[in-house]
Every structure is written in structure tokens, then in C-alpha cells.
Amino acid sequence: MIPSLLALSVLLQVSGAFAADPAPAEAPAAPSESPAAPSAPAVPSSDADDPLAPHRASFAELAERTIGTASQPVEFNWRRSTAQVAVTGDQLYELNNFNSLRAGAMARLPSGNMMVEVGAYYVRTWDTPSSELLALTPYRQPGRPDRMELDLNVGIPLAEGVVTLSPRFLPALQLVLNGYAGFRYLLYPDAFAGMKAGKVFSSILSPSLSQDEIDNLDDRRPDSMQVDSGRYGLMVGVGNDLYFKQGFFLSPRVMFAIPILAPVSNTDLLLWGDFSLGIGLAF
């Protein structure tokens, strides 16, 4: 009897436990609201391992910077040459009826951004049909008989660059357009005949020929020529230097006399021209 009662009480307790409503579960506590700290942008793993990543910049940043400088194209750098030598031939236009040709050589020395030239030349002067006809009249023209000339010139580059030639199989050249200013000294060796050493020295330094020199040149001049007394001259002009890659160059140029020294040299040849062509080699 007692075991049956115990079994019944256990069944009643189990059934009551299943019938009772379960207690509601506590809601989780809401997290406290606080301002989130800014976080660093995520760096891709490929950039994090790249040592050049800190040096990269956007196109907008690069556009505001100086990225580099453009270099000047050079086929032959004449400024780096030690010296240059050339032979030249000239046609003189002294605005008279005589023919005059000049030939000689010059040394050229690059100095910074300019070219210094020293040259020695021989000038041959002879008659033309017009001067021979003029000799039959009492009129005479100013002119200069055979002589030596010494030049000191300074050339300043005005423009330069690499140029291509036509036909295209010819090599490219370095072209330099120069402006020139120079001093020209005329020397007549025959004019000193019979003169003493002191007078020769003073005559060499004089800006004009002495009467003794003019007299000595009288039998060496063309018949219709009146010997010009000028000994010094100033020249200005322009010319091109055409450099080949190997250092060979051509130098055509035109020079004009300016009569600044005419009052002291007593020259009658004021405005005249000199057209020349030089062929040389730069070392």
C-alpha cells in the first residue's frame, strides 16, 4: 500500500512541473553608448609589404610638382671641345672696281658660352676690266693693295639645335647661329722698306698709314687705285657653325665693316662686306 502511494505522488509532481508556465528569461543588458574612436584605414596586405607605398602619390599631386627638366638635344657638344682649327676663304666686297680674295687659317677656343677666334690671312687684290678703264682717266678709287690681315673675333651663340638634312640619308648636324664682333688689323710688309726701326714700330701702332708707307706702296698698287690709309677696322656679322658628329664643321659667315674708327684711321672705305666659308676640325 505504501509503495503505491509513493509512486502516485511522484507522478503528480512530474505532471505539475510540465503544466506550469516557464518564467520569462531576462533580457540582456543594453551596451553603454559611447563615441567610437576613429580607426585607421585598412591597408591592403600588398601595400603593407611594399617599401615604395609611402612614396606613391596621386596624379593630382604629381601635376602640381616639378617632375623633371628637359635636356637639350646635342649632336656635337662644341663647348666641350678643347680647340678648333679651320682654313677659310673670303670674298671681299669693298664697293670699288677691284677684285679681292682672302685666304688663311684661324684657331678657335671655346670659352664658356662664347667662341674666341684668332686668325691670320693673306689678301690678293687685282684689276678688273672696269678698273683698267678707270686707269685711263684722271680719277682714282680708294682701295687696298696686297696685304696681310690679323683678326680677333668673339662669337656669341644666338640659337642652336640638331637639324636633319635632305636627302634623309645624310647625318644629322649640330647647327649654331652665332653673332660676331671682331677687330681687324691690316699689315703691309712692303710698306716698311727703307724705314728705320723706330719709325717702323710707331707705324705699326698707328691707326693709319704714314705717308712713307703710302709712297712705298705706290708701285705695288693697281694703276687706278688710291691707297686707303686705314690700318684698323671693326667688324660685326652673323654666321652658322655646322658640326658633324665626328667634329668636322663648316662655318659660312658674313661680316660688315662699321666705320666707328674712321675718324682716327682716316679711311675712305666705310661700309663694305666680307663673305667667308671656313672648313675645320674640333678637338
Secondary structure, DSSP 8 states (H G I E B T S, - for coil): -HHHHHHHHHHHHHHHHHHS------------------------HHHHT-TTGGG---HHHHHTS---------SS-GGG-S-EEEEEEEEEE-SSS-EEEEEEEEEEEEETTEEEEEEEEEEEEE--HHHHHHTTSS--EEE--SEEEEEEEEEEEEEEEEE--SSTTS--EEEEEEEEEEEEEEE-GGGGTT--HHHHHHHHHSSB--HHHHHHTGGGS-TTEEE--B-EEEEEEEEEEEE-TTSEEEEEEEEEEEGGGHHHH--S--S-EEEEEEEEEE-
